């Protein structure tokens, strides 16, 4: 046996001895329960474990001493090496499992933490021995140099690092992006847990080893990439829906009388848009509408699966499961299937983390009636289409039309996407500047297709509200509610609740555009910069800052930046991790630039311009980050995979080359690829988008109004009597004498009973705020979408959601949205009469 073969074995026994000594000391220092002491202050089980460790240490010393006189490499070692050569995927599986056991904290075992913590040193020791053995089994530093610089644009990397340094200094000196600015200054977005990151790196290595096993047939390994998107799609549906739903700000805990989940705040407004449409009231009583495409989606969902909240979000998760598939194709198209697989796995598992984090963080996910995930979906889809268009050497005007229609329809999901049009138009113009007319033609096709697809909705707005636009009231709301707020150090307290952005003050029309002066412009620049930087900070903070397999609870407990009250404090561990993570991102950006030139920065421009849009809207953090943070994840994973692949290849643990993960996608498939004929797909997609654009306005035209809304007193009592409902006529006469009472026939949603002192958070949904008495809160659709509250001592026994109701009450005007203070609610279909008399 040569010294080259003997040296790795020598290292193994030395490392194993050191690991055993460390494990022995750690185990011996764990306090023993006094009633279990057997000898020398230790329990019998502890002594047994320590004995096993001493035996392992003795074996290591013995084998190390025998190594000098051993002339042949052990047959067992040769057989193990041969086995792992033939079944490399088992090698990676055991290596990954050993690493996870080493870094898995005891607290994650919950009530079994104490038990596990006592045997953890031995488990970690055995796992460390296996991990060390597997590393040294293949350890061999290759003499051939790895030309890293051929894949990196050093100039771009240095520019990036310079910009990062300047921004860091700017943050520290000005506090812009750190000090809290306004109500919609949020905390962290959904973090990527360390275990999620490890899994996303492990699975591509595992699949690549399976591909190599079957590469005797050039098409044998292709099935993995062909089937993986389907597996990813089905896995997303399965994993997401196996996780139980937990209450959230936008879907609070269940309450009497139905104990069902109902939407709240912004989510409630979106769903009421759909409910209004379902019942013939049009979009929000044929008035102003925000996020109309999502209201239409919920209309479709309710039509298909009914009113049950969990059924609707189940359908939504099925549709959103295409997001991981899209991000897989993003990585595959720009770099390789290796990167695509990694991104797809992260996408699935990060969404699972969002579900688990719901009780502790202000984040959103696909089990909520919110548009942020769908805005992310559209931003990703448009980016992928642009990449396909740009990489096509021939002019493809049909694909450009599809991109334009997608851009237009995306504005109906979230108007904030408007600013990403800027880099898209610039890219379309700059693709081939030699032919100016062709560039102008492309701009015209893109802009015209975006405008035409919006015409049905803008025409609807013109005929219904007299304004030809997408969401004209949204711009006014942002200007009137945020641009005029000056910076105040005490504007937000830790733990304060946020108002709903969807409810616009009705009595706050200040016409601020006519009052803008120099100070106003400076204030706008200040808060735009602050919120933009705050979004960028949290786009970086989503990455792990610990090597341990922390749970979401552990991450929240150990990182103050999760909370919105965080103002920039970081410890040494976090500083080091942030620096490393920023370096990975920079490497990814420089690699992308090296490969594609300026177009390699196109995804980054989408991210930056969207965050600029949020900065102008004076919102940042939490759910606002997720719309385009997949761009940062893309560059981060490229940089990390680049370093990891180069390192593993250099020390002989993997024969995967950098070209395999960074270059053409054909490297992975190793077979002839057929030229993709995209015309049928593009045409069918165009038809689908046009159907959506036209179909959105059809329900408002075709579904007849079902409820009269406000009715006369006589009509009201005729409706009661027609249902043979008994009521106290004397009490009713007392109500009839008050001229302020209104009589309403409508449909009610989300009945929730609150005991005294209970209510929902927020300050502008006043009919659900906590009171010193019991109350039932609900929503109605006519004569207009509004809230209703009625004072009750106890919850009604029977009050179904989505129920026909008759109400007597008084309108209460507020600066936000008027609501109805009810005195009588009649449920005709249930023959129920609910009465509450207000105290004088």
N, C-alpha and C positions, 0 to 999 in steps of 0.2 A: 504494500500500500504506500503510495507516494505521499509526500508532505502536502500536496494540494488536496488529496482526499482526507488526510489526517487532520488538517487545520480546521475545517468546519465542525468535525466531531469534537475537537478540543474546545472550540468556542461553545458548542452546545453544552458540554458538561460543566464548563466554567459558569456560563450564564444560568444554567439550571441550579447549580449550587448556590449562587447569589440569590436567585429567586426563592429558593427553599429557605434560606436563612431569613430573608425579609418576611416571608409568610409565617415562619416560626415565631418571630418576634411580635408580629401583629396579632397573631392568635393568642399568644401568651399574655398580652397586655389587655385583652378583653375582660372586663369584670365578670366574676363568677357569682351566680346566685348562692348566698351563704348556705342555704339548705341542701345544695347539691355538691358541696365541697367533699372531695374524696381523699386527696393527698396534696400537700404543699400548696394549699389554697386553690386547687384546681379540681374540676369535676372529673369523673371517670371518662366521660365522652371526650372532654378536652385533652386529657392525658393520652387517650387513644389516638386522637388526631395529631397531637404533637409527636407521638411515637411513629406514626406513618411518615411524617415529615422528616424525622431523623433518619428513618430507613431510606428515604429518597436521597437525602444528603449523603449518606454512606455509600449508596450505589453510585452516585455521581463521582465521588472521590475515588472509589475503587476502579471505575471504568476509565477515569482520567489517568490513573497510575498505570493501567494495563495498556493504554493506547500506544505507549512508546515501543512495546515489544510485540504489538500486533502487526503481522505481515500482510494479512489479507483483509479486504473490506468485508465486513459481516454480510453473510448471505441474506439475512433478514432485511438489512438496509438496501441491498440490491433489489430484492423482491418488492419492497415498498416503493422504491424509486420507479421501478418498471410499472407497477400498478398505477401510480399517479401519472405516469407518462401516457398510459393508455386511457385513463379516465381522469383527465385534467379537471373536469367539472366537479368531481368529488374532492379534489385537492382544494379548489377554491371554496367549496361549501364548508369543509372542515375548518379551513383557515378563517373564514368569515365568522363561523359559529364560535370559534375559540376567542376571537377578538371581542365579540359581543358579550360573552361571559365575563371577560376581563373587565370591561367598562360598564357593566350593568350594575347600577346602584341598588343597595339592599332595600331602600325605602319603597321601591316600585313593587315589592311583594306585599304591600299593605299590612294586613294583620299578621302575616307570617314574617315580617321584617326581622323581629328578634331572633326567630329560629334560623333564618337564612344568614343573618349577620354572624352567627357563631360558626357556621360551616363555610362561610364565604371565603376566608383565607385559603382553605384547602381547594375549593372549587377554582379560585383564581390561580392558585399554584399549578394545578393540573392543566388548566387551560393555557397558562403561560408556557408550560413545558411543551405542550402540543404545538402552540403557536411558534415557539422558538425552533422546535424540531422541523416544522414544515418550512420555515423561512430558510434555515441553514441547509435543508435537504437539497434545495435548488440553488442555493447561493453561489453565484459565480460572477465576478465582475468582468464584464466583457471589455476586451481591449479596443474594439472599434468605437471611435468617438461618436457621440450623438450630436449632430449639428442642430442645436436648438435655434440658432440665429436664422436659419433658413426658413423657420416658421413664424418668426417674430419680427415685427417692424419696430426696431429699437427706438427710432425717433418718435413714433406715436406713443410708445410706452413711456418715454421720458417726458413728453408733453403732458400725458395723463397724470404722471406722478407730480409734475410741477403744478398742474391745476389743482390736484387734491391737496397739496401742501398750502397753496394760496387760499383755497376755500377753508381749510382747517384753521389757518391763522385768522381769516375773516370772521369765522364763527366765534372764535375765542374772544376777539377784540370787540366785535359789534354785538354779539349775542343774538344776531338775526338767525332765526331757525331754531333757537334754543329756548329763548324766553317766550312764554305763552302769549299769544296774540289775541284770540277771539274765541267765541263760543264753539266754533267748529275746528278747533285745534285738538287733534286726537292723539291717542297713544300709538303703540306699535301695531303693525299689521301681523298677520298670521306668521309665526316664526317657522323656519325649517329646523326641525329637531335633529340633533346629531344622528340618531338612529335612522331617520328618513334619508339623510345625506349618505350614510354608509350603505343603506340598501340600494339607493339609486346608483351608486358606483359598483356595487357587487353584481347586480343583475346583468348589466352589459358584459362584464367579464365572464359570468357564468354562461350566458348565451353565446358569446364568441368562442368559448371552449367547446360548446356543443356543435357549433358550426364547423370548427376545425376537425372534429371527429368524423364528420361525414363529407370532407372535402375531396374524397376520392372521386366522387361524382360532382362535377362542377355545379350542378343544380340542387345537390342534396341539402346544402345549407341555406338555400334561398327561402325555404318554407318558413324559417324563423321570422324573417322580416315581413314576409307576406301575411303571416298569421298574427304577428305581434299586435298590430293596431286593433284587431278584433278582440284579442285577449285583453288588451289594455282597456278597451271600451267596456267589456263585460265585467272585468275586475273592478273598474270604477263604480259601476252600478251596484255590484255585490258588496264591496267594502263600504261604500258610503251608506248603503241602506241597512247594513248590519249594525251600524252604530246608532244607538237609540237617540231620539231627539231630546234635547235638553232646552229648558226655557231660555229665552234671549230677550234683550230689550225690545226687539222688533216682533217677538212672539212670546209674550209673558206667560207666566205659569197659569195652569188651568184653574178655573174658578167655577163656583156654582152659578147657574143651575145645571149646566151641561158638562162641565169639566172637559172642555175641548180647547185645543189651541186655536187662537185667533190672532190675526196680524195686529200690529200697533204702530203708531206714529207714521213714518213714511210708508211702511209696508201696508198699513191700513188704507192710506190714501190710494195707493196703487190698486189694491183689491177693490176698493169702492168704485174706482173707475170701471173695473170689469163688472161689478154688480149693477152699476148704473146702466151699463150697456146691455146686460142680460135682461133687464126689466123695462126696456123700451125708453129709458131716459137719455139715451145717447151717452157720449163721453162726458162724465161729470155734469149731467143736466144740460148737455149741449153748450158747455161753457169752456173756460180755459182748462187745458189738460197738460200735465207734465208727464214725461216718459210715456207717450201714448202707445208706443209699440209694446211696452211691457203690459200695459192695461189690456191690450188686445190679446197678448199671449195668455194672460190669466183668464180672459173671457173664453178662449179656446180650451184651456185646461179645465175650467169649471164645466164647460159643455160636455167634455169627454168623461170626467171622473166625478163630477158633482161638487159638493161644498166642503167635504171633509178636508181639513187642512193637510193632514199627513198624506192623503191620497194625491193631493195636488203637488206637494213637494216631491213625492215619489216620482211623479211624471216629469217634474222639472229636473230631477237628478238624472233621469234617463237621457233627456235631451242634452244636458250639460256634460254628460260623459263623453261627448265628442271633443271637449276642450283638451283633455290629455292626448287624444289622437292628433289633434291639430298641432299641439306643441311637439309631439313626436316628429311630425312631418317637417316642422320648422327646423329642428336640429338635424334631421336627415338631409334636408335639401341644402342647408347652408354648410354643413360639415360632413356628417356621416350618420348611419343608423346607430352607431355606438352612442353618440351625443343625444340623438333623438330618443333612444330607449331610456337613457338617464333622465332626461327632461320629463318624459311621460310618467315615469315612476314617481318622481318628485311631485308632479302635479296631482296624482291620485292620492298620495300619502299626505301631502300638505293640506288638501281639502279635508281629509279625515282629522288632521290636527285641528282645523278650524272648528269642526263639530265638537271636539273634546274641549276646546278652549272657550266655547260660548258662555259658560257660566262665569268666566273670570276676565274676559277681555272684550273690548268694544270692537268686534270684528263681524264680518258678514260671511255667509256661505250659501250653498245652493238649497238649503232647507229653509230659507227665508224668502219672503216676497220682496226682494231687493234687486236693483238693476246693476250693481257694481260688477258682479260676476259676468253678467251678460255684456256689459261694456268692455270688459276684458276679452270676452269671447270675440266680439266684433273687431277690436283692435288687433287681436292675433290673426283673425281670418283675413283682414285687409292686408296686414303685413305679409302673410304667406302668399296671397294673390299677387302682391307687388313684387315679391321675390321671383315667383314664376314668370311674371311678365318681363322683369328686367333681365333675367337670365336667358330669355328666348331671344336669339339673335335676330330673328325676323320680327317685323312689326306685327303685333297681334291686337288690332283695334277692338276685336270682339271681347277679348279678355279685359281690355281697358274699360269697355262699357260696363262689364260685370263689376269691376273694381269701383267705378263711379256709382253704380246703383247701390253697392254695399256701403259705400261711404255715406250716401244720402240716407239710406234706411237706418244706418247706425245712429244718426242724429235723433231719430224718433225713439231710440232707446236711452240715449244720454247725450244731451246737447254739449256737454264738456268735451266730447270728441272732436269738436269743430276745429280746434287749433292743430290737431294732427294732420289736417288737410294741407297745412303749409309745407312740411317736408315731403308729403306725397306729390304735390304739384311741382315742387322744385326738382324732385327726382325724375318725374316724368319729363320735365323740360330738359334736364341735363343728360339724359341717357345718350343722346347723339346730337351734339350741338353743331355738327357740321351742316346739317340741313335745318335751317331756322324754320322754314315753313312746316316741316314735319313736326318739329317741337311744338309749334303753336297749334297745329292740328291736334296733337295728342292732348294738350291742355284743354282745347275746346271740347273734345270728345269726353274727357273726364268730367269737366265742369258741367257740361250739358246733361250728361247722363245722371249726375248727382241731382241736378235741379229737376229734371223731368220726373224722376222717381218720387220726388217730394211733392209734386204738383197736386195729386189727389188730397193729401193731407192739408196742404196750404190752402187749397180751394175750400176744403171743409172749414178751416178756421175763418176764412173770409166770409163765408155765408152764415156761419154760426155766431161768430163774435166780432165780425167786422174788421179783422186784421189779417193781412196776408203774410203769414210767417209760420215758423215751426213751433216755437214756444216763446212768443213775444213777452209774455208775462214773466218768464223766468229771468230774462235780462233785467227787467224792471225790479224784480224782487231782490236780485243780487245787489243792484245799485242802491236801492232804497233802504235795505236792511243791513248792509255791510260796509259800503263805501264811506258812509258818514260817521262811522264809529272811530273815535280817536283812540290812540294807544293809552291803556290804563294798566298800571301794574297790578291792580287788584280786580281786574275784570273777570277773572275766573278763579274760583276756589277749587282746591283739590276735591275731587269727587262730585263736583257739581253736575247737574243734569243738563243735557242739551235740548234746545227746542227742536221741533220738527222743522226741517227745511222746506217741507212741502206746503206749509200753511203760511200764507202771505198776509202781513198786517193790512187790514182793509182801510184803516184810518191813518195811514202813514205815508201819504202821497206827497213827498216833499219836493219833487221835481229837482233832485239834486244835480242833474245835468246842467241846469241853469246856474248853479251855485258853485261850480267847480272853479277853484282858484289855484294859485301856486302851492299853497299849503295842502290843498286837497290832492293835487297831483303827487306831491312828495309823500303824502300818507299812503296813496295807492301804490306807489313804487316800494314803499317800506313794507307794507303787509304782503304784497305780491312776492317780494324777495324772501321774506321770512317764511311764508307758507311753502314756496317753491323749495327752499333749502330744507325745511322740515320734512317734506315728502322725500327728498333725496336721502336725508339722514336715515329715515326709517326704511328706505329701500335697501340700504346696506345692513341695517341692524337685524334684518330677518335671518341672516346667516348665523350658524352656530358659533358660540364663543367658548365652548367646552368640548373636550373629547369624550366625555361620559354620556351614556345613553339616558339623558335626563328625560323625564316625562314633561308634559306641558305645565303641570303644577310646579315642577322643579325649576323650569325655565322662568316662569313668572316670579317665583320666590327669589331667585338669584339675580334677577335683572330689573333694576328700577326703571329702565327706559320703556318697559311694557306699559306703564301707566302714563296717562296724559299729563300728570303733574311733574313728570321728569323734565329737568331743565339742563341736562348735559353732563351730569356727573357720571364718570366711568372709573372702574378700578383698573389695576395693572393688567389683570387677565383679559378684561374686555378690550383694553387699549391694544394689547398684542394681537388679539383675535381680529379686531377691526382692521388693523394694519395688514395682516396676512390676507384677510378677505378682500380688502381693497386691491392688494397686489394681484390676487387671482382675477378680479374683474378687469384690471388693467391689462393683464396678459391676454385675457379673452378678447378685449377690444383690439389690441395690437395684432393678434393672430387673425382676427376677422379683417382688419385693414390690410394686412399682408396678403391675404387671399383674394379679396374683392376690391381693394382700393377704397375710394371714398364711399362706395355703396355698402361696404362692411359696417359703416356707421349708421346706416339707415334705421335699423331697429332702435338704436340709441336715440336717434332724433325723434322717433315716435314717443319714446319714454319721456324725453325732456320736454317736448311741446305739450304733452298731456299734463305733466306736472306744472308747467307754466299756466295752463288753463285753470288748474285747481288753485294756483296761487292768485290769479286774478279773481277767482270766485271766493277767495279767502277761506279755503278749506284745506286741511292737510292731516296726515296721519291716518291711523286705523284703516277704515274701509276704502279710503281714497287712494291708498298706496297700491292695492292689488290689481288695479286696472292695467297697469303696464309694468309692474315689477318683474314679470316673467322675462322682460328684456334683460334686466340685471342678472337674473338667474341664468339666462342663456350664456352671457359672457363669463359669469362666475364658473359655471360648469365646464366651459371650454378651457378656461385657465387651469382649473383644478385637474381635469382629466389630462391635460397637456403635461403638467408636472408629474402626476402620478404614473402615467404611462411611461414617460421618459425614465423615471426612477426605477420602476419595476423591470423595465427592459434592460436597464444598465446592470442591475444586480442579478439578472437571470431568472427572476420569478415569473416573468411573462415574456412571450415572444411577440406580443402585439406591438407593432411599430407605430410611430407618430402618424405616419401616412394613413394608417388604418382608421384613426379616430378624427383626423383633421382634414383629410383630402376628399377625393371624389367618393360618392356613395357606391360606385361600382366596385371599389376595393373590397367592400364587405361581401358583396354578392358573388364576385368572382365568376360571373357568367354573363352571357350576352343579354343586354337589356333591350327590350323592344321600345321603339319610339312611341311615346305617349301621344295619342291623338285626342286632344282635349276639346275639340269643337262641340261634340255632342254634350259633354259635361257642362261646358260653358253655356250653351244654349238652354239646356234644361235648368241650370241654376238661374239664368236670367228670367226665364218664364216663372220660376218659383218666386223670385223677388218681386216681380211685377204683380203676381197674384196677391202677395202679401200687401203691397202698397195700395192696390185697389180694394182688396178684401177688407182692409182696415176700416174703410169708410162705409162699407155696405151694411153692417149691422145697425149703424145709427140711422140708416135710411129705411131699412126693411123691418126692424123689430118695432112693433107698435107700443105706444105708451100703455102701461098696465095699471097705473095708479093715478088718481086724480090729484093727489097731494092735499092741499088745503081744500076743504069742502065746507058747505054751510052747516049750521047747527042742525037743521032739519034733516039734511042728507046723512049726517053723522049718525043720528039716532035711528033713522030708517035702516041704516046698515046694521046697527046693533040688533034691532028688533027682527030683522030678516034672518039673523042667525040664532034667534030664540035664546038670547043671553039675558039672564036675570040681573037686575041692578037696582040699587036703592035710588028711587026717583027723587026723594027729598034731598039726598046729598048731591045729586046731579043738578038740581035746581039752584043750589048754592053756587055751583060752578058757572051756571049759565048767566048769573047776574054780573060776572066780571067781563067787561068788554075787551080786555086784553087777551083773553083766551082764544086760541086757534084750535081748529078741529081738522085733524089730518088723517087721511087714509094712505098708507104707504107700506113699505116692506122693511123689516128690521133685521139687523145683523149683529153678531158678536155680543150677545147678552152676557154681561159679567157682573156679578154681585161683589161689592166691597163692604166689609165690615167697617165700623167706625175707626177712623185713623188710617185706613188702607186706601191706596189708589195707585195710579201709575206715575212713573217719573216724567219729568218734562214740565214746561211752564206755559205752553200755548195750546194744550189740549185740555181745556179747563173743565170739561164735563166728566173727566176721569181722574181729576186730582183728589187727593185724600181730603175727607171731610170729617167732622166730629160726629157724624151720624152714618148709618148704613145707607147705601145707595146702589141702584142698578144702573149700569151704563150700557149704551148700545149705539148703533148707527142706523140712520134711515137714508133713503135715496130720494124721496120727494116730499115736499115741493122742491127741495134741493138736498144735496148730500150734506148731512149735518149730524152732530152728536145729540144724544138724548140722555138725560139723567132723571131718575125718579127716586125720591126718598122712601126707603122701606126699612122696616125693622129686621126682616129676614128675607132670605132669597126666595123667589118664587119656586114652587116645586116643578113647574113645567113652563119653560119658555124656550122653544126651539130656535136655533139659528136659522136665518133665511125664512122668516115667518111673516105672514100677512098680519098687520096691526092697525088698530085705530087708536089715536092719541089725542088727548085734550091736554093742552099745556100753554106755556108762555115762552116767547122767544127771548133769549138773553143775549144782548149785544156785547161783544168784546172787541178789543183792537185786532184780534186775529181772525176768529171765525165764530159766527153766532151759533148758539146751540139751543136746544129746547129743554126747558124745565117742565117735566111732565107731571100732571096730577092724576091722570087716568090713562092706563094702557089696556086696551082690549085685544085679546087674541081670538078672533072669530073662529078660526079652524079648530081651536082647542077649547072653545066655550069658556075661556078664562077672562076674569076681570081683575086687574091689578089697580088698586086705588091708593093714593098717597095724598094726604092733605098737609099742605105746608103750614107751619106755625105762623101765627100772626105777628 
